[in-house]
Amino acid sequence: MSRIRRFFVEAYQELKKVNWPTPEQARNLTVLVLAVSFVVGLYIAFFDVIFGAIATRISGG
């Protein structure tokens, strides 16, 4: 049982060392992740449409 307790004590001590972001930093990084995800989604969708059109023409459909 002491090994489990030691694990949680050490985990807690390590978590106290973490440099947590401020709420403003967390919000800004969340917006950044959402924006980049949206742009990557548009990029993938664009090429999906292009290659889909090419495949349709090649297959004669």
Contacts in CASP RR format, 6 or more apart in sequence:
PFRMAT RR
TARGET T0000
AUTHOR 0000-0000-0000
METHOD contacts of the structure
MODEL  1
MSRIRRFFVEAYQELKKVNWPTPEQARNLTVLVLAVSFVVGLYIAFFDVI
FGAIATRISGG
21 29 0 8 1.000
END
